């Protein structure tokens, strides 16, 4: 398992990044993307993991849970 960290500058950059990252990788994005209409639906349906950056503890919990699943199932 590995983690790729990308610092994108605009909301639409995420769509390009999804095309570039290897198969079996799941992007983590800020929760605000979920409420962007069609883009949000596409992100949600593709299995993107959303974190709430305004609630630090919740974001840490989501990332820790994701890391545990990655280690347990040996997936990227």
N, C-alpha and C positions, 0 to 999 in steps of 0.2 A: 504493500500500500504506500501511496505517496500523496502529497498535497502540493498543488500548484497555486501560487498566490499571484493574482493579477490586479493591477491598479488601473481600472478603466476610467476614462474621463467623462463619458456620457452614458446614458441609459441604453442606447442602441449598440454601444460597443460590446455589450454582453452577448448579443446575437452572433457577432463575428467570433468572439472567443469560444462560443459553444461549437463552432465549426472547426476550430483549430485544435482544441484539446483532444487527447486520445480517447478512444472508445472506453466504455465502462467508467468514465469519470463523471462525477456529478458536481455541478457548480453550486456554490453557496452564495446567495445574494441577499441584499437587504430586503426587509419585509415590504418596503414601499413598492417594489417591483410587482408584487402580487396584485396591487390595486391599479395597474396601468392598462386596464381594459383587455384588449386582445393579446397584448404582449404578456400580461400577467397570466392569462389563461394558458398561453403556450408554454410559459415557464413552469407553471404548476403541473401541467400535463406531462412535461418532459422529465419530471422528477426532481426539479430544482429544490434545494433546501433553503428555506428563508429564515433569516435571523433578524431579530428586532434590536437594532443598534442602540436604541434609546434606553433599553432595559438590559444593562450589562449582564446581570445574573442569568436572565433568560437566554441571552445569546451564548454565554459560556456553557450553559446546560445543553443547548442544542448541539453545539460543536463537540462537546465531550461525548454526548450520546452517539453522534455520528462517528467519532473516532473509535468508540467501543465496538460499534457494529462493523466498522472496517477491519479492525483487528480480529474480531471473532470469526467473521466470514471470509477473511483474507481477500478482500476485494479492494479495488481502487475506487 
